[in-house]
Amino acid sequence: MPFETVFRGMSAILLRSLVVGLVAVSGFVPAAWGWGNTGHLVVAQIAYDRLTPSTRAEADRLIRVLAGSDPRLADFVTASVWMDEVRHSGLKTFDSWHYINLPINAEGLESVAPAKTPNVVWAIDQSARTLASPEATDFDKAFVLRVLLHTVGDIHQPLHTVGRFTAALPNGDRGGNDFLLGVEATPNLHWLWDDTVGFYPKVDPSADWQPVVSRITRELAATIPQPAASEVTWYEGAAADWAREGFRLAQEVVYDGISEGGRPSEEYRKRAHGEIARRLVLAGNRLAAVLEATLGAGPPAEPLPVVVPEPPSSAAADPSR
């Protein structure tokens, strides 16, 4: 489905009025800051630190195009939560852009629902193409830059890439949202992982977030092993491969060692924390690579450390379904 199918059917003036008007509403509602912000800010900060000066300057310029619509999210890093804030304001048009439900058929059901489009793979691909297009306006690029800042982070959270199908949940668990836990503070598995399994503190992007995010990025840079450059390169089909990574990680780590209605053990939390740290670093480096390939003149220098999980021997699901 081409990007133009979603937007270009409307006039440019109508599109500007729709997005800017709805985002402006978010500036007057109570902030919905909570779980998920920390991870997105960390990913964006890692990416920003990786950008070459020319690409960083162009990204900053495009961020300013929509900055007036919500002054709380007026810089590169805080704009990474813009997609969630728009959703909190009541705009549901882009909900499916945050995830893809690659089916995990946990109990061998006769049939399970395939992944639908638009989804997060589609959103990343189309946004990158628009950002690189010489025909795209500044408004177009400003919008899709904010989409990329968020969705590249989302796709590296494994539960944004899968739906687990069982006899009890024949329509899937919606990326762990219906995989309920016996923990009041984190009622479901998706929430647990969005909350970085409780290892990183919650931050408010409209307040003093920089010290916390800076500390986390320094810790990650000091503790995560160095990757191969090929693991962070942007190429046609990269987003689909990222989704497959998440699918494998969900099978091997996220759903392993935890039961519905149960509580995550200390061993589970420790293992999850290690994977989450690697995913945050990987997402930040890949976001930088996307922006260098679309706004800049090539890849940045050496990426921050990360290790990509080895794929299992069995074939992964196809994100195009």
Secondary structure, DSSP 8 states (H G I E B T S, - for coil): --HHHHHTTS-HHHHHHHHHHHHHHHTTS-----TTHHHHHHHHHHHHHHS-HHHHHHHHHHHHHTGGG-GGG-STTGGGGHHHHHHHTT--TTGGGG---EEEETT--S------SS-HHHHHHHHHHHHH-TT--HHHHHHHHHHHHHHHHHTTSGGGSEEEE-SS-TT--TTTTTSB-S-SSS-BHHHHHHTGGG-S----TTSS-HHHHHHHHHHHHHHS----GGGS---TTHHHHHHHHHHHHIIIIISTT--TT----HHHHHHHHHHHHHHHHHHHHHHHHHHHHHTSSS--SS----------SS----TT-
